[in-house]
Amino acid sequence: MQIVKGQEPITIQRDSAVRTPKKADTAVYVNPGKVAAKKAILRSAIIPGWGQIGNGLTVYRGIKVAAIYTGGTLLALSYIQNNGNYKQYLREIQYRALNNVPMPGNGLEQYSNTAGLITAKDIFRRNREVIIFSMAALYAVNIIEAYVDARLKYFDVGNENVLKLSPTVINSSNMYGYYSFSPGIKLAIKL
C-alpha cells in the first residue's frame, strides 16, 4: 500500500511499522557559476592563484597570478627591510638608554639625540604594520577576484545585446554664419 504525502511517495511495510520515504526523480537546476565560484574561493584560500588557474589557464589569468605573486614578493621584501630597520633603531635606542653613548659600529652614530632615532623607529614600525595590512588585502583581493572570475566565466549576455562605440563628428549650431564641427563618440545600444 502506498500513501502519498505532498510530492514524496511513502511506502508502508505491513510487517514492521517502519516508513521508508522514497524521493521522486526531479530535475534540479545547478548553476555552474556558483559551483565554480565555491571551488575558486576554496582553492584561492588554500594557495593564492590556484583559484584563477582552476578557472582555466589563459594568458590573462596567468598575468593575474604573476601579479599576485609579484605583489606578495615585493610586500615580503619590504616587510623584511622595515622590520630589520625597526629592530636596528630599537637596539640603538635601548643601548643609548643603558650606556648614554652611541653603539659602536651600528651606523647610527650620526644621530646625536634619541628623538630622531625614536621618530625613525616609529616610521619603520608603522610601515611594517601597513605592509601586514597590505598583505592581508592582497590575499583578500586574490580570493574575491577568483570568485568574480569564476562567476563571470559562465555569464553569457548572448548575441542579441550589442553595445557599439564609434567615432563621429558632431555638427554644432550655425553661429555667425559658420558651422563648427567637433569630434565625438557615438554610443549605440541594441537590446
C-alpha positions in Angstrom: 0.0 0.0 0.0 1.3 3.4 -0.9 0.3 6.7 0.8 1.2 9.9 -1.0 2.0 12.9 1.2 2.8 16.1 -0.7 5.2 15.3 -3.6 7.0 12.4 -2.0 5.6 8.9 -2.2 5.9 6.9 1.1 5.8 3.2 1.3 4.5 1.5 4.4 5.6 -2.1 5.2 2.9 -4.1 6.9 5.2 -6.4 8.9 7.1 -3.7 10.6 5.8 -0.2 11.3 8.8 1.4 9.6 8.2 4.0 6.9 10.7 4.5 4.2 10.3 7.7 2.2 11.3 7.5 -1.5 12.1 10.6 -3.4 10.7 11.1 -6.8 13.1 11.9 -9.7 13.1 15.6 -10.3 15.2 17.8 -12.5 17.3 20.1 -10.4 19.0 23.1 -12.0 22.6 23.5 -10.9 24.1 26.9 -11.5 27.7 26.1 -12.8 28.8 29.6 -11.9 28.1 29.1 -8.3 29.8 25.7 -8.2 32.9 27.1 -9.9 32.9 30.1 -7.6 32.8 28.0 -4.5 35.7 25.9 -5.8 37.7 29.0 -6.8 37.2 30.5 -3.3 38.4 27.4 -1.6 41.4 27.0 -3.9 42.5 30.6 -3.7 42.2 30.5 0.1 44.5 27.4 0.2 47.1 28.6 -2.4 46.9 32.1 -3.8 46.4 32.0 -7.5 45.1 28.4 -7.6 41.5 29.6 -8.0 42.4 31.7 -11.0 44.3 28.8 -12.6 41.4 26.4 -11.8 39.1 28.6 -13.8 41.1 27.8 -16.9 44.7 28.8 -17.7 44.8 31.7 -20.1 47.4 34.4 -20.6 45.1 36.9 -18.8 44.8 34.6 -15.8 48.5 33.8 -15.9 49.2 37.6 -15.7 46.9 37.9 -12.7 48.6 35.1 -10.9 52.0 36.6 -11.7 50.8 39.9 -10.4 49.6 38.3 -7.1 53.0 36.7 -6.5 54.9 39.8 -7.6 52.9 41.9 -5.2 53.4 39.3 -2.4 57.1 39.2 -3.0 57.5 42.9 -3.0 55.5 43.2 0.2 57.5 40.4 1.8 60.8 42.1 0.9 59.5 45.5 2.2 58.4 43.8 5.4 61.9 42.2 5.9 63.6 45.6 5.3 61.3 47.6 7.6 61.4 45.0 10.3 65.2 44.9 10.2 65.5 48.7 10.3 63.0 48.9 13.2 65.0 46.4 15.2 68.2 48.2 14.5 66.9 51.5 15.7 65.2 49.9 18.7 68.5 48.3 19.7 70.3 51.6 19.3 67.7 53.4 21.5 67.9 50.7 24.2 71.8 50.7 24.1 71.8 54.5 24.5 69.4 54.4 27.4 71.6 52.0 29.3 75.1 53.4 28.4 74.5 57.1 27.4 76.7 56.6 24.4 76.0 55.5 20.8 76.5 51.8 20.0 79.8 51.4 18.1 79.7 50.0 14.5 75.9 50.3 14.2 76.0 53.1 11.6 73.7 55.3 13.7 76.4 57.4 15.4 75.4 60.5 13.4 72.2 60.8 15.4 73.2 63.0 18.4 69.9 62.8 20.2 67.4 60.0 20.6 64.4 62.0 19.4 65.5 61.4 15.7 66.0 57.7 16.5 62.6 57.4 18.1 60.9 59.1 15.1 62.7 56.8 12.6 61.9 53.7 14.7 58.2 54.7 14.8 58.2 55.2 11.0 59.6 51.8 10.4 57.1 50.2 12.8 54.2 52.0 11.1 55.5 50.9 7.6 55.8 47.3 8.9 52.1 47.4 10.1 50.9 48.9 6.8 52.7 46.1 4.9 51.0 43.5 7.1 47.6 45.0 6.3 48.6 45.2 2.6 49.4 41.5 2.6 46.0 40.7 4.1 44.3 43.0 1.5 46.2 41.3 -1.3 45.2 37.9 0.0 41.5 39.0 0.2 41.6 40.5 -3.3 43.1 37.3 -4.6 40.1 35.3 -3.2 37.5 37.9 -4.4 39.0 38.1 -7.9 38.9 34.3 -8.2 35.2 34.3 -7.2 34.3 37.0 -9.7 36.3 35.4 -12.4 34.6 32.1 -11.8 31.1 33.6 -11.8 31.7 35.6 -15.0 33.2 32.6 -16.8 29.6 31.2 -17.1 27.9 34.6 -17.6 26.5 35.0 -21.1 24.8 38.1 -22.4 24.0 36.4 -25.8 24.3 37.8 -29.3 21.1 39.9 -29.1 22.6 42.5 -26.8 25.1 44.8 -28.5 27.0 47.8 -27.3 28.8 49.7 -30.1 31.1 52.6 -29.7 32.2 54.5 -32.8 33.8 57.9 -33.6 31.6 60.6 -35.1 31.6 64.2 -36.0 29.1 66.5 -34.1 27.7 69.4 -36.1 27.4 72.4 -33.8 24.9 75.2 -34.4 25.3 77.8 -37.1 26.9 80.7 -35.3 27.6 83.9 -37.2 27.3 82.1 -40.5 30.0 79.5 -39.7 29.4 75.8 -39.0 31.6 74.3 -36.4 32.3 70.6 -36.1 33.5 68.7 -33.0 34.8 65.2 -32.7 32.7 62.8 -30.5 31.9 59.3 -29.6 28.7 57.6 -30.7 27.2 55.0 -28.4 24.6 52.6 -29.8 22.8 50.1 -27.6 20.8 47.3 -29.2 18.6 45.3 -26.8 
